[in-house]
């Protein structure tokens, strides 16, 4: 279950375009899962270690639909996963080099305590977020003195929600997948 959650969370940052090579993969090594599309990056720490392997994000999105994945093995060109119910899922092995970017996560900067209401605000605007499928949805967040503004828009209209926060620093704005951020907020708010 730990690996499945990690695959789900890191798949948001993998490139959707297969021509980007290993950037369209999730990279498992030891107790970590990494992904990056060269703009976004994710790093998930698992309890159990895995051998070094690349799994396409597309295959990972299918694998996470299976419950109780309990076993794993490799053959020359395939990665095999098996559930406790004896259901096997096999994915073609990807060969290549994935750049280790762990040092990019060693950032010293601002720590912000995000309000619990932010998750609810995100969930209420996601329906109008640009992007055809959940993995491609994008919302805009603006964090400024005393408030966080979430905005979603697409051709048919836009919606904005504001929640209060204790932030007192300079304006921070960024785009993010609302489903991904909601998952993060269910685990941590700092």
C-alpha positions as CSV (number, residue, x, y, z in Angstrom):
1,X,0.0,0.0,0.0
2,X,2.9,2.4,0.7
3,X,4.3,1.9,-2.8
4,X,0.9,2.3,-4.4
5,X,0.4,5.6,-2.6
6,X,3.9,6.7,-3.6
7,X,3.2,5.8,-7.3
8,X,-0.1,7.8,-7.2
9,X,1.4,10.9,-5.6
10,X,4.6,11.0,-7.8
11,X,2.7,10.3,-11.0
12,X,1.4,13.9,-11.0
13,X,4.9,15.2,-11.7
14,X,5.8,12.8,-14.5
15,X,5.8,14.0,-18.1
16,X,2.7,13.0,-20.0
17,X,4.6,13.2,-23.3
18,X,6.3,9.8,-23.9
19,X,8.9,11.5,-26.2
20,X,10.4,13.0,-23.0
21,X,12.0,9.6,-22.3
22,X,12.7,8.8,-18.7
23,X,10.9,12.0,-17.6
24,X,7.7,10.1,-18.4
25,X,8.6,7.5,-15.8
26,X,8.6,7.0,-12.1
27,X,12.0,6.1,-10.8
28,X,12.1,3.7,-7.9
29,X,15.4,3.3,-6.0
30,X,15.9,2.0,-2.5
31,X,13.1,3.5,-0.4
32,X,12.4,6.4,-2.8
33,X,10.1,7.1,-5.8
34,X,11.1,10.1,-7.9
35,X,9.5,11.8,-10.9
36,X,10.0,15.0,-12.8
37,X,8.8,16.5,-16.0
38,X,11.7,19.1,-15.8
39,X,9.3,21.7,-14.3
40,X,7.7,19.8,-11.4
41,X,9.4,17.2,-9.3
42,X,8.2,14.7,-6.6
43,X,10.0,12.5,-4.1
44,X,8.2,10.0,-2.0
45,X,9.8,8.0,0.8
46,X,8.6,4.4,1.3
47,X,9.0,2.0,4.2
48,X,10.3,-0.9,2.1
49,X,13.2,-0.7,-0.4
50,X,12.9,-1.6,-4.1
51,X,15.6,-2.4,-6.6
52,X,16.4,0.4,-9.0
53,X,13.8,0.5,-11.8
54,X,11.9,2.8,-14.2
55,X,8.2,2.4,-14.5
56,X,6.2,4.4,-17.0
57,X,3.8,6.8,-15.4
58,X,1.1,5.4,-17.7
59,X,1.7,1.9,-16.3
60,X,1.8,3.3,-12.8
61,X,-1.6,4.9,-13.2
62,X,-3.0,1.5,-14.1
63,X,-1.1,-0.3,-11.3
64,X,-2.6,2.0,-8.6
65,X,-6.1,0.7,-9.5
66,X,-5.1,-2.7,-8.0
67,X,-5.6,-3.1,-4.3
68,X,-3.4,-5.3,-2.0
69,X,-0.3,-5.4,-4.3
70,X,1.9,-7.6,-2.2
71,X,4.6,-9.2,-4.5
72,X,7.0,-7.9,-7.0
73,X,9.6,-9.5,-9.3
74,X,11.5,-8.7,-12.5
75,X,12.4,-10.6,-15.6
76,X,14.7,-9.5,-18.4
77,X,12.1,-7.1,-20.0
78,X,9.2,-7.0,-17.6
79,X,8.2,-5.9,-14.1
80,X,5.6,-8.1,-12.5
81,X,3.3,-7.1,-9.5
82,X,0.9,-9.5,-7.8
83,X,-1.9,-8.9,-5.4
84,X,-2.8,-11.0,-2.4
85,X,-5.7,-12.3,-4.5
86,X,-3.2,-13.7,-7.1
87,X,-4.0,-11.0,-9.8
88,X,-0.8,-10.2,-11.8
89,X,0.0,-6.9,-13.4
90,X,3.0,-6.8,-15.7
91,X,4.6,-3.7,-17.2
92,X,7.3,-3.4,-19.8
93,X,10.6,-2.5,-18.3
94,X,12.0,0.9,-19.3
95,X,15.7,1.3,-19.8
96,X,17.5,4.6,-19.4
97,X,19.0,7.0,-16.9
98,X,17.0,9.1,-14.5
99,X,18.8,12.1,-13.1
100,X,19.0,12.0,-9.3
101,X,17.7,15.4,-8.2
102,X,17.4,14.8,-4.4
103,X,19.7,17.8,-3.8
104,X,17.0,20.1,-5.3
105,X,14.7,19.2,-2.4
106,X,17.2,20.6,0.1
107,X,15.7,24.1,0.1
108,X,16.0,26.6,2.8
109,X,13.2,29.1,2.6
110,X,9.8,30.1,3.8
111,X,7.7,27.7,5.9
112,X,4.0,28.3,5.7
113,X,1.3,26.8,7.8
114,X,-1.6,26.2,5.4
115,X,-5.1,26.5,6.8
116,X,-7.3,23.3,6.9
117,X,-9.9,25.1,4.9
118,X,-7.6,25.2,1.9
119,X,-8.3,21.6,1.0
120,X,-12.1,22.2,1.0
121,X,-11.6,25.3,-1.1
122,X,-9.5,23.3,-3.7
123,X,-12.0,20.5,-3.8
124,X,-14.8,23.0,-4.5
125,X,-13.2,24.6,-7.5
126,X,-11.5,21.6,-9.1
127,X,-14.6,21.0,-11.4
128,X,-13.7,24.1,-13.3
129,X,-9.9,23.6,-13.5
130,X,-8.3,23.5,-16.9
131,X,-7.3,20.0,-18.0
132,X,-9.2,17.2,-19.6
133,X,-8.2,14.5,-17.1
134,X,-7.4,14.6,-13.4
135,X,-3.7,14.4,-13.9
136,X,-3.7,17.4,-16.2
137,X,-5.9,19.8,-14.1
138,X,-4.3,23.1,-13.0
139,X,-5.3,25.8,-10.6
140,X,-3.6,29.0,-9.6
141,X,-2.7,29.8,-6.0
142,X,-1.8,33.2,-4.6
143,X,-0.5,33.4,-1.1
144,X,-0.3,36.9,0.3
145,X,-0.6,38.6,3.7
146,X,-3.5,37.1,5.5
147,X,-5.0,35.1,2.7
148,X,-4.7,32.3,0.0
149,X,-6.7,32.7,-3.2
150,X,-7.4,29.6,-5.3
151,X,-8.5,30.2,-8.9
152,X,-9.7,27.7,-11.5
153,X,-10.7,28.6,-15.0
154,X,-11.3,27.1,-18.4
155,X,-13.2,28.2,-21.6
156,X,-16.7,28.1,-19.9
157,X,-15.8,30.3,-17.0
158,X,-13.8,30.7,-13.8
159,X,-14.2,30.4,-10.1
160,X,-12.2,31.8,-7.2
161,X,-12.1,30.9,-3.4
162,X,-10.2,32.7,-0.7
163,X,-9.3,31.4,2.7
164,X,-7.6,33.2,5.6
165,X,-4.1,32.3,6.7
166,X,-1.4,33.7,9.0
167,X,1.1,34.3,6.3
168,X,2.8,37.8,6.5
169,X,5.5,37.5,3.7
170,X,5.7,38.6,0.1
171,X,3.3,37.5,-2.6
172,X,3.8,33.9,-3.7
173,X,2.0,32.6,-6.8
174,X,2.2,29.3,-8.6
175,X,0.2,26.8,-10.7
176,X,-0.5,23.3,-9.3
177,X,-2.7,20.3,-9.8
178,X,-5.5,20.7,-7.3
179,X,-6.0,16.9,-6.8
180,X,-2.3,16.5,-6.0
181,X,-2.3,19.4,-3.6
182,X,-5.4,18.1,-1.9
183,X,-3.7,14.8,-1.4
184,X,-0.7,16.5,0.2
185,X,-2.9,18.6,2.5
186,X,-4.5,15.4,3.7
187,X,-1.1,14.4,5.1
188,X,0.6,17.7,5.9
189,X,-0.2,21.4,6.1
190,X,3.2,22.9,6.5
